[in-house]
Amino acid sequence: MAPYRGAASRPYNDVLHKVLKPPFRLVLNRVVMHLRLEGLDRIPATGPLIFAGNHSSLLDGPLVVIEAPRTVRCLVKSEMYKGVLGRLLRMSGQIPIDRGRPDRSALHTALDELSRGGAIGVFPEGTRGSGEVENVQHGIAYLAVHGRCPVVPVACIDTGRVLPRGARWPRRSVHARMVFGHPFEVEIPANPRSRRALAAVAEDIRIKIADHLAQARLPPGS
């Protein structure tokens, strides 16, 4: 794995993560839902890392940021950067991405964070869906290949029941799970700029996330 530059200064307030995580965690886990976390011990404590999960609820991103034992910068659709929420996203270092076109600026910002040894959160389907990881965008492959870092698959289970698509408010007291998988590394293609090669890497990542999701859904002891 390629070396990284270490803990250089970052263009966001890292203290904000440490201060706000506990109260946000309390509200989400005790008031909004009943969340069960699994696999936290599988997450590397240091070094560049990509969290990549299935996506069926607006809560998925905040949950990764709040619950992962790392400071995580997620790629967030640019439409979310409005008002108080937009200011909070900027202050906490979340990365706006324009989903209507290949957003190289967002990818370069994410790669810069990886080069510092940071952690990035990505929902590679590009939008909320059924949560089954049926298709992924090539951006996740670009980050994994050029960032030369491991990917941790994340299974978000039943978060779509807490805040379904189109709902304005979450349903109270719904049980959900977030399961972090074992990190894996992608095979670096001979031509890392080839669209065909990146498509193949993206499909490999999709399969690994889908396999992890299927395994996480199995009853205990299966």
N, C-alpha and C positions, 0 to 999 in steps of 0.2 A: 504494500500500500504506500502511496506517495506521502512524504512527510508534509506536515503543515506548519504554518508560521507561528503557532502558539497563540496565547491569549493577548492579542493586540487589542487596542482600544476599539470599541464598537460604536456605531452611529445611533445608539439608542440607550435608554436608561435601564441597565441591567438590574439596578436596585428595585425598580418598579416591579419586576417579576417576583422578587423575593418578598416584597411587602404585600403585593396584591394576591399572590397565589393562595395563602391560607384562608382569607375571607371568601374569595371566590369559590374555593374548594368546598368550604362549609356550606355556602348557599346552594351550590349545584348538587352536592352529595346528600345533604340533609333536608333541604327545603324543596328543591325542584324535582329530584329523583332519588332513587336508591341505586347507586353505582357500585358495582363490584369490579375491582382492579385485579388483573392477573399478569404475571410475567415481568414485573418491574425489575426483578433480579437479572433479567436477560439483557438489560440495556447497558451498553458500555458507559462507564462514568466519565470518560474523557475521549477526545478525538472527534473528527468530523463524522457526521451521522445523518441519515435521512430516515425520518418516520414516514411510512407510506401506508395509507389505509383505505378501506372502503368508505363510501360516503352516502348517507341517506338522511342526514339531519344537519341543520345549521349548528347544532351543538358539538359536532364531531371535532371541529378545529379547536374551539375553546377548551374542550376536554383534554386534547393532546397537550396543549400549551400548559394547562393548569396541573394536570396529573403526572406528566412525565417528569422524572427526577433530573431533568436538564433544562436549561433555558432554551426554548424552542421558538424559532421564527417560522411561521407558516406563510405559505403563498395564499393570499386572500384576494378574491375578486375585487377589482377596483371600485365597483358599484357600492361596496360596503363603506367606503371612506367618506362618510358624510357625518356632520354634526359631532356630537359627543363621542359616538362610537368610532368615527374616523380619527379623532384626536387620540383616543385611547390606543387604537391600532398602531398609529404612528409612534407614539411614545414608547410602546412596548416592542417596537422593532419589527412588527409584522410587515410582510412584503406585498405591496399591491401588484396585481397582475391583470393585464387586459386580456380577457378570454376571447376577444373577437379577432385576434391576430397572434402570430408568433411573437411573444413579448421577450425579446432578447435582454432588455434592460432588467427585467425581473429575474431572469435566469442568471445573469451576470452578478446581480446582487446576492442571490442565493449561493453561487459559487464562491463569491468573496467571503461569505460567512463560513462556508465549509473550509476554505483555505485557512481560516483563523482557528479551526478546530471546533466550530460551532455545530449546532443541530438545526436541521431544516424539517419542517412538516409539509407534506404534500398529499393531496387527495387526487391521484393521477387520472381518475375518470374525468376530472375537469368540471364536474357539476354534480349536484345531488341526483341520485337515481334510486334504483331498487336496493342498492347496497350489495349487489352480487358481483361486482367488479367484472362487468361484461366487456368493457372497452377501456383502454387507457390512452392518454396522450403521450407523445414522444418526449415531452419535457422531462419526465421522470428518468428516462433513459439518458438524456443529455446530462442531467445532474449527476447520476450515478457513475457514468463513464468518465466525464471530465472532472468530477470531484474525487473520483477514485476512493470512494468510501463505502462502508457497509450500509445496507438498508435494513431497517427493522419493520417488519410487517405489523400492522395494527388492525385488529378485528373490532369494529364498532358494532355491537350486537344490541338490537332493540332501541337504539337511540332514536330511530325514526318513529318509534311509538311514543316517545317522550315529546318530541316536537315534530310532528308530521309535516311534510311539505305543504305549504299554503296556510298552516296554522299560525296565528298571531301570538298565542301564548302556549307554554308547555302544559302537558297533562301532569298533574301532581301524582307523586307516589308510585310512578312506574319503575319497575326494576329493569336495569340495563347493565351491560358488561362492556369492559374495554380490556382486550387481551393483547399484550405485546408479545410478539414472537421472537424467535432466535434470529439474530442478525445474519444476513447473507451478503455475499459480494457478487457482482455481476462479472461476466467475462468481458474483458476489454477487447473490442473488435480491432482488426488490423487497420481499418480506416474509420476512426471514431467520428468522422464528420459525414459518413455515408448515411443517407436517409434510410436505406434498406437495412443497414447494420443497426441503426438506432431503433428501427421498428422491431427488429428481432429481439433486441435487449428489452424493449418495452413489453413485448409479449411474454418474455421470460419472467419479468417482474410481475406482470398481471397474474400469471399462473401461480407464482409463489404466494402472492397475497391471497388469491382465491383458495389455494390449498390450506393456507393458515386459517382462513375464515371457516372453511369446512371443518377443519380439525377442532377449532375453538368451539364450534357449535355442538360437537358430540357430547353426549352425557358423560359425566365423570366415570372413569373406569373403562371406557370403551376402547 
